[in-house]
Amino acid sequence: MKTILLLGSGELGKEFVISLKRYGCKVIAVDSYSDAPAMQVADEREVINMLDADELERIVQVHQPDFIVPEIEAIRTEKLIEFEAQGITVVPSAKAVNYTMDRKAIRDLAAKDLGLKTAKYEYATSEEKLRKAVELIGIPCVVKPLMSSSGKGQSTIKSTEDVGKAWQYANEGARGDKMEVIVEEFIKFDSEITLLTVTQKNGKTLFCPPIGHRQERGDYQESWQPATVQENWLKDAENMAKKVTSELGGNGIWGVEFFLTDEGVYFSELSPRPHDTGMVTLAGTQNFNEFELHARAVLELEIPEIKLERFGANAVILAQKESIEWPRFSGLGKAALFLNSDFKIFGKPTTRPYRRMGIGLTYGKLGSDINALRKKAKEIADCIKVD
């Protein structure tokens, strides 16, 4: 039996734990608060500050894991290099986690070292430097903390009056203890896609059919599979994804994001783990969902192929207010009436405005009207209210 230490226990981690358990693994779920979603299905739990190197060392010594799997950004990532040197497998690799947990490192690697097509960008470590960066990039532009997730701290500057608010918002949404932002050129894109990329021990890289998604406040609101992408552009995206994942190394699934524009494909971001937009695969769109693919790749189990089985879409269920009480949900019976559909409640113990609490899912046969599926997924999600 393999022992996995999961660092971060959100909804993606929960589905990953379920997949690992079906492959006979023992899982210790770790997060900064108790009763996180993945803890509810794991064998054991640890509640620690993952930026505390001593606490990380303690739980590794206690549990002696075969694999350490980071699911969030707020981790003392330099400790992972030490653990890897001790013979523990870090997923997908300590190098990958260190690069991708920091937007500065991964953007410089992609744009400068690998020559991938990206938006123009600058960095800033103070409000004054942010103003200078905005002048260089031009307005409108996008500001993001170097360490954050799910759109936290991200904003669009539309006038010079927005700079101060953008700096403050980035500070509030940043994870970790390093305050620095990236200022990106605002790309006029037609759509965004996630290309789930699977790297394996045998050296063979596989790609899932592209996933389209729509964001608000920097966080995804809906995703669908497959997205419509020109064949030559999809090939460009696959080449870029393979180039950067090969450089970072290791086995597992990667969420590689791209902008589709009139001028082709732009590399946007990279996550070395299952991606939130990839939850659409829980609708059975593929022969393996993204969590099963991640588990098989991590455990070095062969993945012969990734095959699109049907079309699907999902939409998020959001909380509207803050509460420290376990939430209650209404409208489940109404949501259950939809054919070829389902919904997932994540099991988060508290709420805050716009916190993702679940998703509505639907699917249709190959060739279905994807816009109709998107509309239906939104209707299912809208049935369910967080009380």
Buried (B, 14 or more C-beta within 10 A) or exposed (E): EBBBBBBBBBBBBBBBBBBBBEBEBBBBBBBBEEBBBBBBBBBBBBBBEBBEBEBBBEBBEEBEBBBBBBBBBBBBBEBBBBBBEEEBBBBBBBBBBBBBBBBBBBBBBBBEEBEBBBBBBBBBEEBEBBBEBBBEBEBBBBBBBBBBBBBBBBBBBEEEEBBEEBBEBBEEBBBBEEBBBBBBBBBEBEBBBBBBBBBBEEEEBBBBBBBBBBBEEBBBBBBBBBBEBEEEBBEBBBEBBBBBBEBBEBBBBBBBBBBBBEEBBBBBBBBBBBBBBBBBBBBBBBBBBBBBBBBBBBBEEEBEEBEBBBBBBBBBBBBBEEBEEEBEBEBEEBBEEBEBBBBBBBBBBBBEEBBBBBBBBBBBEEEBEBEEBBBBBBBBBBBBBBE
